[in-house]
């Protein structure tokens, strides 16, 4: 009984860990993917929309509504895997020091002040 309880607790901890990381995008590598949304994996502070001019807008309030409004107004940069604005998480990536080979991440990291 004690072993079953320990396994159940371990499973719950793993599930919580997986769900908490699901909100963050995996890191970009290379320049073959130009995301519509980026995350700062160094100092996480929410997703940012990449504007057509290359500037970044931090999502505010209800992220899905804000993302949908930005997509409706400005579109997406790379639609691979994207079907509706509610699936904006499919067109994003995280940016960390190893992501500088991606032009969008490199610009985003400079914008955030990461050298």
Secondary structure, 3 states (H helix, E strand, C coil): CHHHHHHHHHHHHHHHHHHHHHCCCCECCCCCCCCCEEEECCCCCCCEEECCCCCEEECCCCHHHHHHHHHHHHCCCCCCCCCCHHHHHHHEEEECHHHCCCHHHHHHHHHCCCC
